[in-house]
Structure formats: C-alpha cells, structure tokens
Amino acid sequence: MITIKSQRELDLMKRAGEVVMRVHLRMRELVVPGVTTFELNRVAAEIIRQAGAIPSFLGFPCSMGGIDFPGVICTSCNEEVIHGLPGSRVLQEGDILSVDVGTILNGWHGDAARTYPVGRISGEAARLLSVTEESFNSGMEAAVPGNRIRDVSAAVQRRVEENGFSIVRDFVGHGIGTEMHEEPQIPNYVGRERGPRLAEGMTLAIEPMVNAGIWKVNVLSDKWTVVTADGALSAHHENTIAVTARGPVILTQIW
C-alpha cells in the first residue's frame, strides 16, 4: 500500500533527511586517499548517534540468507554497485566510492547516496559521476502529480543511455516513510508496467545505479556486495523526495 504523508509527516522526514546529509557533508571531506571504509563507518555512526537518530542499515536482514548488515553505511568502491561492507579497505588515488546513508529519527526514515571521487580520477569516471547525478535530477523532475512511475523510470533511463552508460535493472528505488522500503517500487528503466499514478504527499527514494559497461551485476560471496558483471565502474546517486503540488522537493538536504 502506498502511504500519503501529511505536511507534519513530511517535516519529520525532513529532519531525518538532515541527519543523512550531515553524514554526507562529512563523507565529502573524509573520502581521500589513505582512509579506510571502517573509519568512514565509525564517523558516520558518531554523527548519527549525536543527532539522536538510529542507523537504518545496521542489522538489516540479508535477503540471501547471509549475516545481518554489519555497517552503518554502505561503502561500494569502483566496480561495486551497492551494499558494499565497510571494513579494512584503504581508498586509493583514482578510486570512486559510493556511500549510502540511511537514518531513522522519530520513527521516520531518510535515505540518500552519493558517489565520491578519491583524489584525482579519470575523465571517464568523472563523466560517470556527473551523468549519474543528472539522471537522478531527470527522474526527480518527472515526479509530479499526475505522472506515473514509468515517467520517472523513462527519464532516468533516457539520460543514462544517451550518454553511453547502462542502468542497473536488478535493483530499484522505492517508497519510503515509517519503513525504509515501502511501495511503490521505482525501476530506473522502462518495463512493461506503467506503475501507479503519482499523487501529492507520496515520498520516494529515487536512486539510479549506473554502470560504465553492461547493466548486468553479480552478488559476491558475502551475500551483500553487488558488483558489475564485467568489472566496469559503477556510480550511485539517491535522494528521498516528496511529490508536491509545487513540484518535487528533496527531503535529504540541510534546511
């Protein structure tokens, strides 16, 4: 069932989104050559704790029967698409790192992801990051009352493919609210279903996952980390947004 949020509820989601973005602002400073993903996870946990929030991802059950998610954030490097586990990995000059952050504050979720350059990166990697963010913006612009989920999907896919990249199809965006994953699902590509019609008060996590090579992916033996099937780079850009009469509003930002 798709839930429609009141203005009060949207305000509560904004507060959860602020915590998410405090983490991202710090990640943007800390993602440099020589740092470990464990250290990034430690800092994120401290920021979330100090805000009085709860990390959404920590302890999340594995759909493939593996361990519950052991980190506060997902850290996915280079060919890793999503759900990378924080640990001893030391970031190197030229890497790209996707960081996904989720928080719960007063019972409401915020969720956003960014892909960061580690030092100086290649021109093609920089273009991948730029197009991934642009594809999110294109999808968001289509998230207006009266449109359908398919319109959001088409806008994302068009921007990705016209730039020569591919969109991941095995994982999708989602509704969000008092649960991290709510209806509706939001594919980043056009399928057979048109999807529900968008209405004022719907809240969505739109999250293109864009590969430099083919769209196919694999899951590693840890049963969490998703990687590109051909070893090509991948980038991820996500925000929690609200559908409003005035147009889409990003809830994961500093207000």
Beta strands, then each sheet from edge to edge (+ up, - down):
strand 1: 54-55
strand 2: 73-77
strand 3: 80-82
strand 4: 96-105
strand 5: 108-117
strand 6: 166-167
strand 7: 173-175
strand 8: 182-186
strand 9: 203-206
strand 10: 209-211
strand 11: 217-219
strand 12: 226-228
strand 13: 234-236
strand 14: 239-242
strand 15: 249-250
sheet 1: 1+ 4- 2+
sheet 2: 1+ 4- 5+
sheet 3: 3+ 12- 11+
sheet 4: 6+ 10- 13+
sheet 5: 8+ 7- 9+ 14- 15+
end
